Amino acid sequence: MDGKRYAVVDLETTGHSPKSGDRMIEIGMALVENGTVTRTYSTFLNPGRKIPAFISNLTGIRDSDVADAPIFEDRAAEIREWLEGCVFVAHNVSFDLPFLQHEFRRAGLPKWSGETIDTVELAKVICPSAPSFKLQDIAAEFGIGLENAHRAIEDAKATAELLIRLQKETERLPEPTLSLLHKRSFRLKSDLSSLFYSALRKKRRHAATEGGYLVWKGMAIKEPPHQKKRITADISYPGDPQEKESLLRHAFDPYEERPAQSAMMDAVHHTLELKSELAAEAATGIGKTFAYLLPAAVYALREGKPAVISTYTNHLTEQIIGRDLEKAERAIGVPLRAALLKGVGHYIDLERFAGILAATDESYDETLAILQVVVWLAGTKTGDLEELNVSGGGRLFLDKIRKYRAAVRDGELEKIDFYLRTLDFARNSDLIVTNHAMLLSAQDRGKSPFPPLSGMIIDEAHQFITAARSHAETLFSYTDFKYTIGQMGRSGEGLLQDRFVSLARKNGMPGEREAVRATEQYERAMDAFDAAFEGIQLLIQTLGEDRPHEQKRTYALADLEPLVHVCREAGERLYAYLDKVTELTVPLVSSWHHEPEIARFLSEWQHWIREIRLQAAGWMELFGPAGMDDAAAWIEADMRSIPGSLKIVRQPADVSGMIRKAVNPDGRFGVVWTSGTLSLPGRERFIADQIGLPETVEIRKFTAPPEFYRGAKMFIVSDMPDILNVPQQEYIESVADAVVQAVIATGGRCFVLFTSHDMLRKTYELIVDSELLAEYMLIAQGITPGSRMRLLKSFQRFSHSVLFGTDSFWEGVDAPGDALAAVIVVRLPFSSPENPLFKARAAKIAASGKNPFQELSLPEAIIKFRQGFGRLIRSTADRGAYIVLDRRIEKKSYGSEFIRALPPVPVEKVGLADMVIELESWYNDEV
């Protein structure tokens, strides 16, 4: 270590504001010297006021515990002396140190001064892919025990251990990475620069050849991982039942006979052999993934061409690569090369990042994100930016360094570009694991990123419809537009636009005159957009006069017909400007490519020109003839913040043609469509028709035996208020009560599934404010930072956790065994009848003489309901409760269809109190 002494401090207080009378109730300190905790200090403190109930619930500290404790003034000098000559360390220094400084002043002592280290900030830099930076969470990442969280001495000791581990991790970083960290870290809030410099000096003193990374423009970038050599093997599919059982016994320990899995394997193999098409509905529990993975791998090895496996969710993608692939290898006894291929926008653009590194003007969030990326590059094998856990401002920064096209295949960059690495590996792999969005985008390119294939498996097949709609969607956001345009700035603001004119002037006439004229074009375009937005705002307000109580409103895009000429003119003016500056930029790039500072500016300039061109393209797609004629085109606005909340969206109602074009249009290989839900009772081809599957493609069903679900129960809570006949707030309060009681009865491990973000947020906030679940980790989609995968990983890591999710958590997430005790359905998952896309589809159904509720609304809700149940039971050992709070399932005539769509499980209609008693008894029996 560096020889410094570190005083690691944690405070427990009555609140957050010492100026308002909040006081300390406990202080814990741990002294770290030479990488070891050498001393600790802890004492209760009498705050001279009553401890709030929520603080007692959080910390376990009662008024009786501090009644005979000293007041702070009696210990102030002792605490102050403890800190002398030390670096002050805390997990969130910005709380602990100011609070302590205030108390020192109140006790008549001088302000403490010295270096600080915030272990939250340090952890974000050194562990940029950690799912959470809360003390409990990041401590768990390092295996640091923290049994009594929110007790000062326990938190202080855990933070001290975390500091030691983070210092060691810092010292393991490559020298180029440490050098960049040190140079950039002076912008951080705590004194991490000193720590990074110490690690850098130590690295240089003990200079040794470091392997495992390449150095490019001062950055250490992890070398491509060693890939398994591709095997050319004469492997045949095990058609004989005994031979197949032998392979499965190698794959699974313990082995469990699954007839449906074996039958599906045969069907997949047969489809690939015949280069035909199969729709396979595979129930939870049959081992669907392995059922297609093994025959696809065997066929790919035999043909010498990779097979594609496409999924909708990243979770399933990671499951295939991280878990199922190994089983397939054990079964066939041959190593498999599997490539994970995502769209180019997932990967880092190293050239853009290098240019940003050379600049110096950035915000705190950007500095922190830059340091996180620098550390991440030395360790990432994929270059996938989704691996990073950055702040809100950091996410905007990541968008700046995403690739928008593949790198040119020449020069030094070809060796290190992560996307090119992935493409090369995919071409020489046995299996390419990708997502539906990638398959859809591949059809838009002149050259497909996929090599010749032996077959294609489309898992989560019903979600290909959603992916296709998203792919074809045009979305214009006022906020995004203003942010993008704001980077350019208007004349006289000193931003990119003015800098471009200055550069043109520096380059000489006639470039300067042309640049000034372009600026005038830009001003006219912006004036035209301002007029368009003002017109849209006035028109929306007029249209909404009959809906005064609705804050959030949706209108058909056709309602804006009176403004079409204004909107088109704005777009045309912007296009004229873009064409002009693009023409002017070419000679400037040629003239100044040798000047690093100017070259970096031009790179930034070109980036934002591309971004504005994308905005302009979306605008013209919406206000061109296709946009205005499309029935599934709409405008959304919140009347409290217009035009800031303005969004304009267009989606096709029918995507079957697009899907057929994207998936093997030439019939060169076999295609398997599979999902847990491809049909419904009485509506066999509901999904197949939307995918565009010909009638000749049979839907084959592979079901699990009834005993697979013996650990499941369904509860319908009979004393919940009727959702259609009570105010929303009253229903939310009842939902919060039911969730709290169910969570306590099961000990956590619950999914709470909503159909709207608004109800999710209000329920979550009500539960948080009540503090009735203060000891549980509450994770809320759209509130807790992070991607869906990150939220799920956090949920699985902690036993006392509750996940509040909406649409995307109804399916495609796997939390087997003890990870999930209950799924709580807040309301039946019907689409909103006001959803514009739903209205467009419903209108087409009505025009054909059919009932939109029966033909569209009900089947879609049943599918989602069935998918929600699928989260619960993933193996014969699982036990779980499916709790439905929406009483329509028992009161409406269609309710029985929801129940009938589920596997055969016991259904109990009980009051909340009785359900809680039964849950407690059930889970206690389990333990």
N, C-alpha and C positions, 0 to 999 in steps of 0.2 A: 504494500500500500504506500501512500505518499507521506506518512509520518504525521499527518494532521489529526487533531482530535475532533470528533464529531459528537455534538450533543443532540440526540434525537428526541424530540419532544412531542407529546400528545396531550391535549386538554379535553376535559369534559366540562361543559358549561351549562348554565340555565337557559342559554339562548345565544344568538349571534351578535348581539349589540351591547358591548360594555358601556357605550355612551347612554344607552337607555336603561341601565341598571342591571344588565346581565352580569353574572359573576361565575368564576370557576368553582366547580365542585370536586374536581380531582385533577391532579397533574401527574404525569408519568414521564420519566426521562431515562434514556439509556446512553451510556458513553461508549463510543466506538473508537478503539485505538488499534492501529496495525491490523485491521481486518477482523477484530474480535470485540465482542461486548465485554467491557471490563468492569463496569459498575452500573447500578440502576438506582433510581430514586422514585419514590411514590408517596403521595400523601393525599388524603381527603382534605377538602377545604370547606369551611362553613360559608355559604354565600350570603348569609344574613337575610335570606328570603326563601319562600317556599319553592321547592323544585317542581316545575310543571309536570303534570302526569305523563305527557308524552316523552319527556326526557327520562323520567324514571322507567317507563316501559322500554325505552331504547337502551339505556345503560344499566338498568338494574339497581341504580343508586337511589336510595330512599332518603327522606328527610331525617329518619332516625340514624342513618349511617353517618351523616355529617353534623348531627346535633352537637357532639362534643369535639368536633374537629377544630383545628386552629383556623383563624381567618387568614386571608392572604397576606395582610400586613405582617403577621407573625412569621411568615416563611419567606417573605419577599427577598430579603438580603441573602438568605441561604440559596434560594433558587437562582438569584442573580449571580452569585459567586460560582455556582455550578456551571453556568454558561460561559464564564470568562475564558478567553483564549480558544474557544471552540467554534467550529462551523455549525450554525444553527440548521437543523434538519427537521423537516416535518412532511407529512403526507398532506399537502395543501398548505404551504407556508403562509399564503396570503390570508389564512384565517388565524392560525395559531400565533404567529409572531405579532401581528397588530393587536390582537387581544391581550397578549402578554405585555406588550409595550404600554398599552393603556393602563394596565394594572400596576406596572412599575411606576408610572407617573403618579397614579393615585396614591401609591405608597410613599411618594417622595423620593424615589430613586431615579438615577439618570437613565436615559434611554440606552438600551443595549445596542451595540454596533458590531458589525462583523459580516463575514460571508454567510450566505444561505444556500441551502440546497433543497429544492422541492422534489420529493421522490415521485410525485405524480408527473411532473415535467420530465424528470430523468427517465422514468419508465416509458413514457410516450416516445422518447427518442430512441432508447436502447431496445425496446420491445414493441416496434411499430405495428406488429400484427396481433398483439394481445387483444382478446375480445373485450376486455374491460380493464379500466385503470383504478377502480375502487380498491381500497386496501385489501379487503377480504379476497377479492377476485384475483388481483395480481399476485398476492401472497400465495394463493392456491396454485397459480401457474408455476411457482418455484418450489412448491411442496413445503411452504412455511406454515406451520400450525398457527391457528388463530381461533381458539375455542371460545374465548370471551371477548368478542369484538365489542367496541364501544366502551371498553374499560381502558383508562388511560395507560396504565403500565403495560397491559397486554398489547395494545396498539403500538405503543412506543417500541417495545421489544420486537414486534413483528416488522415495524418500519426499519429498525436498525438492521435486522437480518436482510430485509429487502435491499437496503443501501449496500450492504456488503456484497450481495449477489449481483446487483447492478454494476458495482465497480468492477467485479471480476468479468462480467459480460463485456463491459467497456474495454477492458484490457485485452480481450480476445479479438477485438475488431482489427482489420488490416490497417496498416499505417496510413494509406491514402484516405481511408474513411475517417480515422482519428484526426488527420490534418484538416479535412474539410469541416468536421464537427467543431474543432477548436476555432477555426477562422470565422465561422458563422454564429457561434454560440453567444457572442457578446450581446446579441439582440434579445436573448432570453430573459425571463423574469428573475431567475435565480442564478447563482454563480457557478453554472455548470462548466464554463470555460476553463476554470481552474482545474476541475476534475479531469476534463478532456486533455488539458495540457500535460497533466501529471502522467496520464496513461500514454500519451504520445512520446514523452521523454523516456519513459520506461521501455517502450517499444523500440525506440532508436538506440538506447543503451545496450539492449540485448538483441541487436540486429541479427536476424536469421532469415533464411529464405522461406517465405510464406507461400504455400500453394493453395489451390482451390479457387483462385480468382484471377481475372484479367484486369489490367489498368487501362482505362480509356479516358482521355481528357481529364485526368486527375481523379477519376472515380474508380473504386474497386467494384468490379461486377463479377458475380459468381460465375465460374466456368460452367459450361453445359454439363449436366450430370452424365455419368457413364451409363450408356444404354445397353440393355441386354442385346446380344447379337441375335439377329433374326434367324430363326430356324427354318430350314426347308425340311419339312417332315412329311413322311407318308403316313398320315393319320386318318383313319376312317371313323365314321360315326358309329357308336356302339348300338347297332340295331337289335342285337340279342339282349333280352331282359337281364340275363345274368351278368353279361358283360357291362351293361349300363349300371347295374347295382354295384358292381365292383368299383367302377369309376366314382360313383357317388359316395361310397364308403371312404375313398381316398380324400374326397373333398370335404366331407362333413364329419366332425367328431363332437358329439355323438351323431350317428347316422339315424335318420328318421325316415321311414318309407313314406313317400308322397306320390301316390298314383297319378294325381292330376299334374304334378310337375313332370313326371316321366312322359305323360301323354302330350303335354305342351312341347317338350323337347322334340319329340318325334314330329309334331306338326310344323315346328319351326324349320327343322332340318329338311323336311319334305318340300316346304315352300322355297327354301334357298336352292335346293337341287333342281326344282322345276322352273326356277325363275318366275314364280307366280306371286300371288298376293294373298295375305292371310289377315283376318281380324280376330284377335285372340283376347277375349275377356277373361282375365285371370284374377280370381278372388284373392284377397289378403290371406296369406298363410300357405299358399301352394309353393312359394319360392319362385315367383315369376322371373326375377332378374336372372337367376342362375339358369332357369329353363330356356331363356333365349341366348344367354351369354355362351354357354358351352357349345351348342351346335353352331353358333355364328363363328366362334373361334376355330373350331375344327374345320369348318368349311373354308374360312379365310386361309388357314394354313395349307389346306389342300390345293386351293386355287392360286395361292401366291399373291393374292390381292386383299387389301384390308376390307373389313366390314365396318360400316358406320352404325353406331348406336347413338340415337338422338333422344334427349330428355328435355323436359320443360324446366325442371328445377335444378339448381346447382347442388342441392343436397343429394339427389339421386346420382348425379354425375360423380360427386366425391365418393359416394358409397360404392359405385362400380369400380372406380380406380383404386380406392383405399381398402376395400374389403372383399368384394366378389371376385375380382380378377385373380387374387391369390388362390381362391377355391378352385377356379377353373384350371389354373396351372397345376394344382395338386392332382386334380382329376385326370388330366391328360398326360401329366408327367413331362411337360414341355414348357419352357419359359415363354411368356407372351409379351410382345411389345405393344403397349397401349398408349396412344397419344390423346391428350386432352386438348381439344381445339375449340377456341372461342373466337368471337368476332374481333376484328382488328382493334376496335375501340376499347377493348379490355386491357390492352397492353401499353406499356410506357413507350413514349417517343423519346429515345435517349438523346437525339440531337436537340430537340426542344428543351429538354431538361438541362443539358450542358449549357445551352445559351442562357437559361435563367440563372444557373449557378454563377455565371460570369457577371451577372448584373448585381446591383446592391440595393435597389429600391423596392422594399416589400414590407408588408404588415407583419405583426407578430405571428398570426395564424399561418401565414405563408412561410415565415422562417422556420417555424416548428415543423410544418409539413415537409419542407426541403430537407431538414435534418433527418426526419423519419425516412424519407425516400433514400437518402444517402446510406443509412444503415441497412435498410431493406435490400438495396441493390447488392450488397455484399453477401446476402443470404438467400434471396429468392431464386427458386429454380424455374419459375414460370414467367416472371415479369407481369403477372396479372395484378393490376392495381386494386382489384377487389380484396386482395389480401391485407391491405392497409386499413388501420383504424385511426382515422383522422377526425379533427373537429369540423364543425360546420364550414368555417372559412377554409379549412384544409381541403374539403371536398371540392370547393370551387377551384382550388389550386390544382387538384388532380385532373380536373377537366381540361386544364391548360396543357397538361403533358400527356394526354391520351393520344394514341396514334389515330390518324384519320385515313391513312392509306399505308400499304406495305412499303418497307424501305427498298431502295434500289439494290439489286444484288451485285454490288461490286464494292471493292475497297474494304477497309478495316471494319466498317460498321456491320457488314454481312456476318461477321463471326460472332458478334455480340447481340445483335437485334433479337429480342426474345420471340417476336412473332415469326420471323424467318426461321429461327431455330425450331419452333413448333411445327411450321409447315414442312420443313425437311424431315423431321422425325415422323410426322404423320404419313408422309409418302412411303416410308420404309417400315411402317408398323403393321401389326396384324389386326388391331382394332383401333378405330378412331371414335372417341367419345366426344360428342358435341351437344349442342342444344338446338331446339327448333328454330330459334331466331337465326342461327348461323346457316341452317339449311335453306331458309327462306331468302336470306340475303345473297346466298351463293348464286341464285338464279338471275340476280341483277348485274352480275359482273361479266365482263367479257371473257375472263378466264376463271374457271372454278378453282377454289383452293383445294378441292378434293381430287385425289388421284383416281384412276379406274378402280371400281369397287367390286367386291364379290357379293355384297348384299347390304340390306339396310333394315335396322330394327328401330321402330319409332315407339318408344315407351311414353307413358302419359299421353297417349294418342289423342284423347279428347281435348287436351290443351293445345294441340296444334291449331285448332280453330282460333283460340284466343291469341296465340302467337302470330297467326296470319293477319288477324285484324290489327294487332299492334304494329306489325311490319308495314301494313298499308296505311296506317294512320298518318294524318297530317295534323300537327298540333302547333298552334301559335299561342305563345304566352306573352302577354304585355310585359310582365316583369323580366322575363328572359330577354325580350327584345330591347328593353330600355337598358338593361345591364350591358348587353353586347354593344349597342350603339354608344353607350356611355364611355366605352373604352376609347372611342375615336375623339369625342369631344367636339364642341362647336368652335368656330373661329374665335381666337383670342383666349381660349381656356388653357393653352399650353400643353394640350394632350397630344395623342398620336397624330391627329389631323394637322396641327400646327407644326409638329416636328417633321412631318412628311414634306410640307411646303418648304421648310427651312433646308431640308436635304436637297430638294429639287433646286432651290436657289443656289445652294453650294455647288450643285452639279452644272449650273450655268443655263443660259437661255437656249432654246425656248421652253425648257422643262419647267421653269418657274412660272411662266405665264399659264401654261397648261394646268399646272397644279393648282394655281389660284382659281382658274375657271372650274376645275373639278370641285374645289371647296364650295364654290357658289352653287354648283349642281347639288352638292350634299345639303347645303342649307335649304334649298328649295324642296328637296325630298323630305327633309325633316319637318318643314312647315306643312307639307302635304299630309304626312303621317299624323301630325298634331291635329289637323283639321279632321282627318278620318276618325281618330280616337274621340275627339270632341263630339262628332256626329253620332258615333256609336253610343256614347254615354247618354246623350240626350234622347236618342231613340229608345234605348233600354228603359230609361226612366219613364218615358211616355207609355211604353208597352206595359210597364209594371204598375200603372196607376190603379189597376183593379186587383193588385196583390200587395197591398201596402204592408202587410205583416210578414211577408216572406223576405228575409234578408238575402238568401242565396237563391238565385233564379237561373233557369235554363230556357233558352229560346231556340227555335229552329233558325238555322243560318239564313233561310229564305226570308225571315222577317227583316233582314238587313238589305233587302233588294233596293230600297231607295238610295242607299249609300254605295252601291256597287261601283259606280263610275268614279267616285271619290277615292275609294280604296284601291281600285285598279290603277288610277293615276299615280297614287303614292308609290305603289310597287314598281311601276314603269320608270318613275323618276329615280328611284333607288338603283334599279338595274343599270340605268344610263350612267350613273355615277360610278358604280362598281366596274363597269366595262372600261370606263376612262382611266381610273386609277390603276387597274390591272395592267393596262397598256403602258402607263407611265412607270410602273414599278420595274418592269423588265430591264430597261437600260440602267436603272439605279443599282439593281442587284449585280449586274455585270460590272459596273464601274467601281463598286465599293466592297466587293466580296473579300478583298484582301485586308480591309479595315475591321478588326474584330468587333469594336463597339458599334459601328454603323451596321455591320452585317447582323448583329444581334437585334438591333432595332428593326431592320427590314424583315427579319424572321418573325418578330412579334407583329409587325404591321401586316404581313401576309396572313398570319394566323387569324387576325381579327377580320380581315377582308373576307376570308373563307367563311368565318362564322356569320358575318352579315349576309353573305350570299345565300347561305342556308336559310337564314331567317326570311330573306326576300323570296326565295323559292317557295317556302311554305305558305307565305302570304298570298302569292299569286296562284298557288294551287287551290287555295280556299276561295279566292275571289275571281278565279277564272270560271268559264262556263261549267266545268265539271263540279267545282266546289259548290256553286249555287244550285245546281240541279240535283245533287246527291241528297236523298231523303235522310240519310244518317249523318247529317252535318249540323252542328249546333254551337251555340255560344253560351258560356257560363260566366256568371258574374256575382259577386257579393256586393250588395248595394251599399255596404258600409265602407267599401274601399274600391271605388271605381275611379280610374280605369285600372288601378293596380292589380285587381283580382281577375281581370279579363282573360279568358281563355277561349280560343276558337278551335273546334275539333271536327275532323271528318274521318269517318270509318266506313268501309264497305259493309253492307249487311250480309252479303253472300260472298264467301271466300273460297268456296269449293273449287272453282276453276284455278285460282292461284295455288291452292294446295296441290292439285293434280300436276300442275306445271312444275312445282318445286321438287316433287318426289318422283324420281325415276320416270320421266315422261316417255322415254324411249323403250322402257321395259327391258333394260339390259341386265337386270339382276332381280332377285327376289326381294319383296318388301313385306315385313311383318308389322302390323299395327297392333299395339297391345296397351291395355289399361285395366285398372280394377273396375272401371265403369265404362262399358261400350254399349250397353243396352239397358232398358228398363222393362219391367213387366208390362206387357201390352204395347210397348213402344220400342220394338226390337232395333229399328234402324234410325233412331233419333240422332245418334252421333254419326253413324255411318253416312247418312245423307248429307250432313253438313261438311264432312270431310270430302265428300264426292266419290265415295267408294261405289263401284258398279254393283248392281244387284247380284251379279255372279259371284261376288266375294262374300262367302259365308261368314257369319259371326259365330265362332266356336267358343264355348264356355268351358272353363276349367275351374271347378269349384273345390273348396276345402271341405273335409268331412265335418259334420255338425259338432263333433266333440272339440274341434279346434277352438270354438267360441265358448267353451264351458266356463271360462273365467270372466265372462262379460255379463253385465246387467244393464238394463235401460230403465231409468227413472223418469217419470213424467210428474213434475211437481204440481200438484193439483190445487194448491192454495195461492198460486201466483195471481196477480191481477190480470185481467184480460187486456192484452196489449193494444187492442183496437178501441177500447172503451175507457181508457184512463189517460191523463196527461203523461207525456213522455217522462217528465221528471219523476213522477210517482213510480212509473215502471222501473226507471233506472235505480231509484232508491231500493226497491224490492230486489232487483238484480244484484245490487251491491251486497245486500244482506245475505242473499242466498249464496253468493260466491264466497263471502267471508266464512260462513258456516261450513260450506262444503270443503273449503281449503283447510280449515282447522281440523275437520273430521278426518281428512285423508292425509294430513301432514304435508300439504303442498302437492307438487308434482301434477299440476292441473293446467290444462288448456282451457281458456275461456274464449269462445268463438262468437264474434259479432258479425253483423252484415253492414255496419256503417262505422266509419272512423269517428264520427261525432259522438255516437253512443258509447263507443269504446273509451274515448278520451274522458267523457263525463263520468262514466262508471269508475274508471281507473283513478281519477282525481278525487272522487268521493271516498274511495277506499283508502287512498293514501292520506287524505286529510283526517280520516277517522282514526288512523294509526292502529287499527285493530289487527292489521297484518304487518306490523312494524318489523317483526322478526323474520319475515319472508322476503325473498328476493322477487320483486315485482318487475316484470319485463313487459313493456307495452310497445307493440308495433306502431311506428310513427311518432313515438315519444322517447323511448329508450334509443340512444344512438346506435347505428350499425345496420348492416344488411340483415335480411331474413336469416341467412345462414349463421351470422354472428349471434343473433338473438337466440336461435335454436341451440347453438353450442353453449351459450351461457345458461340456458334453461337446463340442459342435460348435465352441466357440470355441478350444479348445486341441487341438493335433494329438497330443500325447503324453497321451492321456486314456483311461481305462477306466471304463465305467459298469456297475455291478452292479445289476441290476433284477429285479423279480419280476413278478407277474401283469400289471400295466398296461403294462410295457415289452415284452411279447411282440407288441404290435400298436399301431397308431395313432401311431407315431413315425416321422419321416422324417429320415434322415441320409444324404443322397445323396452320390455321388462319393467323394472322399477322406476324407469325414467318418467313414466306417465301413469298416474292413478285414475284420473278422471278427465273427461271432456265435457264441458258445460256449454250447451247451445243456448244462447241468449234469446234468439228468435229464429224461426224457420227461415232458411236462406232464399227467400224470394227476391228476385230483382225488383228494383223500384220501377213501378209502372211509368214514372216520369223520366226514366233513363232514355235519352234520345235514341240510342242504338236499339234498345229494347222496343221502343215505340215504332221505329222503322221496320223492324222485323215483324212485330205484331201486326202492323198495317198490311204487310204483304200476305200474312196468314189470313187476316180478316177478309182481304180482297178475294181470296180463293174460296171463301165461304166456310172457313173453319173457325173454331173458337181459339183465340190466342192464349187464353189461360190454360186450357187443356192441352194445347199443342206446343206451347212454348214455356210459359211461366212455371207451371207445375212440374213438368219433367226436368227443367233446369234446376229447380229447387231441390227436387228429390235426388238428383245426381250429386249435388253439393252436400246434401245431408248424409248421403251414403258415404261420400268421401270423408266427411268428418268422423264418422264411425270408424273408418279404416285407420285413423291415427291411433286408435286405442289398443287393438289386439293385433300384435305382430308375430306372436308365437304361441304355442300351446301352453306355455308357462305363464303368459301374461294374465293379469287380472285388472279389470277396470270398469268404471261406471260411466255410462253415457247418459248425461243428465240434461233433460229438455225443460226449459223454463217457459216456453211458449205454449200456452194451453190450446192453441188452435189445433194442435196435433190430436187432441181428444174431443174437441168440440165441433170441428168442421168435418164435413163428409169426406173431404180428401185426406184427412189425417191418417186414415188407415193405409193409404198408399205409401206414405213415408215409412210406416212401420213394416209394411210388406216388402219394401225394397231392401231391408236389412237382412243379414243372416238370422237364423232362428235363435234368438236370445230371449231370456225372461224379461217381460215388461211389467213394471209396477207403477201404479198411479197412487202416489202418497203425498201427504203434506210435507212441508219442509222439515218440521221438527222430527217427524218419523223417519224421513230419509236420512237425516243427520245421525240419528241413533243407529240406524241400520248400517250406514257407512262406517261409523266408529267401530261397531261390532265386527263388521266384515274385515276391515283392515287390521284390527287388533288380532282377530283369528289368524290372519295371514302371517302376522309377526310371530 
